[in-house]
Amino acid sequence: MRIAIITENFLPKVDGVTRTLARLLEHLQDTGHQVLLLGPESGRTEYAGATLLGTAGIPFLPYPELKLNLWRPAFTQKLIDFEPDVIHLVDPVWLGAAGLAVCRYYLPNTPLVSSYHTNLATYCGHFGWGFFTPLMWRWNKFCHSYCHYVVCPSKSTSRMLANQGFDDNLRIWPRGVDMGMFSPSRRSKALRAQWMGVDEAEAHSKAVILYVGRVSFEKNLDLVIEAYKGMNHQRCHLVIVGHGPAFDAIQSECAQTNTPVTFTGYLQGIQLAAAYASADIFAFPSVTETFGQVVLEAMASGLPVAGLRAEGVRDLVDHGRTGTLLDIRRNMPRDQQISKYQQHLLTLVENPEMRLRMSRAALDKAKRYTWWEAMEAMVRVYRDAVIANNPYFAKEESLAADHTSSGDSGVEEDFPADSNCGAHSSILIASS
């Protein structure tokens, strides 16, 4: 298929959305699709065979890492010339909304699909703009309402969207994990000792509590910090991997209160995998996730998770089996939240046998999530959107499959049975 993707975020920004998109582009290249990606300027013109066209953006003042990207006239012409079979809007809010208007005007017969990645309405409350929450939900729903299918990463997020009035065209686009990269085998005694500033023998006596993710206030990271402050630091050590707008403030606070915390900044690849595997407990306090990719990576690395019972995370973590999930009731006092979360951490710190049992269960569950199956789920959504828009395509695709299975050597050579033939290739077969 010829697939056009319009996205609010892309490389070099590092987050769950861009990492998932990079995986998707790699998969689409491997399976023979042609892709055009319109998004923020990345400094690239190509990635994994996809053509990239970028644009400038205006920094979003409350969160300078994010930009409000501007639609370019060149985007419109490029999109028209590309003649896509399907158009994918990724987290449409600003650039995606402009793209939606352009697509409906210039390509009204091309099917649209969208993917929901970020709980922006929930973020409004964390930034102190709770009065914008209902408005953001209405805008989100509007931007996704013109699409044949809306995909999201988890069942709990799907239920949340349904409760907010999204149509019944919701699909799950799961995520995967590279079990070759993220593995308990990457555990490093030397790295643990380096984090704590001690020798390897002493480092073994402490449980390492690890957080990986954006260091920002909406991630609820202060819940981990405050819980950790009241724990015995001869028995445990906190490591924070990542960066973000709250990095300097949190680092300064820990220094002023003599709270022993190791800050590594951003890590990627082998270094990130080694950090996961060298820890003992994964602390993840966020309540704004739609999936929780870092949780899956931690589980693949053999870590039990201390999380909250929130969207995304509760789909991955089985309470009492692969980790613990804390229920935070509405209006629960903050000191009570901290105390309860601290008890969850203490339970894991003081029970190495429980950690070992949960580690094995977490590893087993992580093995179910493969990137191939995750990306094929999105390809199926593309194909279903094309079929829904043009039932003739389904007939021709079936005809192509019949020719292949009947041993027609010419067709079989060009289009193997497991190929992902799109509208262009299927029509080509039919006409020949």
URMOKA-V238326 format. One line per field, one symbol per residue. burial: 1 if it has 16 or more other ideal C-beta (glycine too) atoms within 10 Angstrom, else 0. A space follows every 10 residues. Layout:
BEGIN
burial = ???
END
This chain:
BEGIN
burial = 1111111111 1000111101 1111111100 0011111111 0100001101 0111101000 0000011010 1100110010 0101111111 1111111111 0110001001 1111111111 1111110000 0100011011 1011001111 1111011101 1000010011 1011111000 0111011000 1110110000 0010011111 1111111111 1111111110 1000011111 1111011001 0001000010 1101001000 0111111111 1111111111 1111111111 1111111101 1111111100 0111110100 0000001100 1101110110 0000100110 1110110010 1001101110 1111111011 0010011001 1011000000 1000100001 1110111010 00
END
